[in-house]
Amino acid sequence: MKRLILIQNDFTGSGKTTLMRVLQRYLDRHQVPHLALCLTEAEGDDEDGIQRLSVDALYQNGLEPYLQAVDLVLLEVESGLAEAVSEHLEHFSILASLERDALEILMALPVTSDEESFDGVLSAARTYGDQVQYAVFHMATGSEYDEAETVWENSRAARMMDLLDGVDVTLPAPSAELETEIHTIDLDLSDALAHE
C-alpha cells in the first residue's frame, strides 16, 4: 500500500520543517525507504535530503510519479499552499483511490501554543473530512506550552480531532543543554536536525 504523509499547517512557524526532519531521521534510522518532498512557491535546490517541488510542477506532473517510485512519501507543504495540495488531490481523483485501499493519507498537523495554529487543524478537517487519518503534533515551543495544553483540549480543533479519531502526539522539548548548544552554533532546532 502506498502512503502519503502530508505535513501542513498554513500558520507560519508551526513546526512543519522541524516535524519533517524528525520524521526523516526516524525513517532513516530504521532504514524505511521513503521520499521527502517540500511543496514551495518556486523551484529551489534540494537540501538535506528534501526534494523541492514547485506548485507549478505539482499541477503539471502531480504526485503520482513520486508515489509510484516509493511506498512512502513525506510532503511538507509550505505555509499558504495547503489549498493547492487539496485542489490537486481532488482534481486527480487521488482521494477516490483511498476507497480502493491503494493509498493511505496521514495529515500530520503541527501545532504550537499559539491558538492561531489550531486553525490549520480545522481547515484540514473541513477539507478532507474522514477520508484521511489525522495526527496532531504538539510542538515544543517553550515553557508556556504546558499551560497552553488545556487551551488545546478545550478548542474546537481538539473536538474536531476527537470526532475524526485524530491522534495527539507531543514532541518533547530539547534539554536545556542541547538548546544552549544549538543556539551557540547559531542554528534553530529544524536546522540542527539536518546534521548528525
KELOKOL-284186 format. One line per 4 residues: their letters; for each residue z, x, y of C-alpha. Coordinates in steps of 0.25 Angstrom, whole numbers. Last residue first. Example, Ala and Ser with C-alpha at 12.3 -4.5 7.8 and 13.67 -1.06 7.14 Angstrom:
REM residues 2
SA) 29,55,-4 ~ 31,49,-18
REM end
This chain:
REM residues 196
EHAL) 51,97,58 ~ 44,92,70 ~ 38,78,73 ~ 52,72,72
ADSL) 55,81,85 ~ 44,74,92 ~ 50,60,89 ~ 64,64,92
DLDI) 61,70,106 ~ 58,84,108 ~ 63,94,119 ~ 68,105,109
THIE) 82,103,114 ~ 80,88,114 ~ 77,89,99 ~ 89,98,96
TELE) 98,88,104 ~ 94,76,96 ~ 96,84,83 ~ 110,88,87
ASPA) 113,74,92 ~ 108,68,78 ~ 95,60,79 ~ 97,45,80
PLTV) 96,37,67 ~ 84,28,65 ~ 88,14,62 ~ 79,6,53
DVGD) 78,-9,54 ~ 69,-17,44 ~ 61,-29,48 ~ 63,-41,39
LLDM) 53,-49,49 ~ 64,-59,53 ~ 74,-48,55 ~ 64,-40,63
MRAA) 63,-52,72 ~ 78,-52,74 ~ 78,-38,77 ~ 67,-39,87
RSNE) 74,-51,94 ~ 86,-42,96 ~ 100,-44,92 ~ 100,-32,82
WVTE) 92,-23,92 ~ 103,-25,103 ~ 114,-23,92 ~ 107,-9,89
AEDY) 107,-6,104 ~ 121,0,104 ~ 117,10,93 ~ 104,13,101
ESGT) 112,18,113 ~ 115,31,107 ~ 101,36,107 ~ 87,31,104
AMHF) 88,30,89 ~ 76,22,84 ~ 79,9,77 ~ 67,7,68
VAYQ) 62,-7,66 ~ 55,-9,53 ~ 45,-20,51 ~ 36,-25,40
VQDG) 23,-31,43 ~ 16,-45,42 ~ 29,-52,46 ~ 26,-53,60
YTRA) 16,-42,65 ~ 14,-45,80 ~ 27,-52,83 ~ 35,-43,75
ASLV) 28,-31,81 ~ 31,-36,95 ~ 46,-39,92 ~ 48,-25,87
GDFS) 41,-19,99 ~ 50,-28,108 ~ 62,-21,102 ~ 59,-8,109
EEDS) 62,-16,122 ~ 77,-16,117 ~ 79,-2,119 ~ 88,4,108
TVPL) 75,9,101 ~ 65,2,92 ~ 55,8,82 ~ 46,-2,75
AMLI) 40,2,62 ~ 31,-9,58 ~ 28,-8,43 ~ 14,-12,38
ELAD) 11,-13,24 ~ -4,-13,20 ~ -12,-18,7 ~ -2,-28,4
RELS) -13,-39,5 ~ -5,-46,15 ~ -4,-33,23 ~ -19,-33,23
ALIS) -19,-44,33 ~ -11,-35,43 ~ -22,-25,43 ~ -32,-36,47
FHEL) -40,-27,56 ~ -37,-35,68 ~ -23,-37,65 ~ -19,-23,63
HESV) -27,-18,75 ~ -21,-28,84 ~ -7,-25,79 ~ -10,-10,81
AEAL) -15,-12,96 ~ -3,-21,99 ~ 7,-10,95 ~ 0,0,105
GSEV) 9,0,117 ~ 18,10,112 ~ 12,20,102 ~ 10,14,88
ELLV) 15,24,77 ~ 7,21,64 ~ 12,26,51 ~ 2,25,40
LDVA) 6,24,25 ~ -4,23,13 ~ -13,34,18 ~ -28,35,22
QLYP) -32,20,21 ~ -21,16,31 ~ -26,27,40 ~ -41,22,39
ELGN) -36,7,41 ~ -28,10,54 ~ -40,5,63 ~ -53,13,66
QYLA) -57,8,79 ~ -45,0,84 ~ -35,11,79 ~ -44,22,85
DVSL) -44,15,98 ~ -29,13,98 ~ -28,28,95 ~ -23,34,83
RQIG) -15,47,83 ~ -11,54,70 ~ 4,58,68 ~ 6,70,60
DEDD) 14,77,71 ~ 2,75,81 ~ -12,69,81 ~ -19,71,94
GEAE) -22,59,102 ~ -31,47,103 ~ -27,37,113 ~ -18,25,114
TLCL) -10,29,102 ~ -7,24,88 ~ 1,35,80 ~ -3,38,66
ALHP) 5,44,54 ~ -1,44,41 ~ 7,44,28 ~ 9,50,15
VQHR) 23,50,11 ~ 29,64,9 ~ 43,60,10 ~ 46,70,21
DLYR) 32,66,27 ~ 36,51,27 ~ 49,53,33 ~ 44,62,44
QLVR) 33,52,47 ~ 43,41,48 ~ 52,49,58 ~ 39,53,66
MLTT) 34,39,67 ~ 48,34,71 ~ 49,44,82 ~ 36,41,87
KGSG) 39,26,88 ~ 53,28,94 ~ 54,16,104 ~ 50,25,115
TFDN) 39,15,121 ~ 41,1,116 ~ 28,-3,110 ~ 35,-2,96
QILI) 27,4,84 ~ 27,11,71 ~ 18,5,62 ~ 19,9,47
LRKM) 7,6,39 ~ 8,5,24 ~ -3,5,14 ~ 0,0,0
REM end
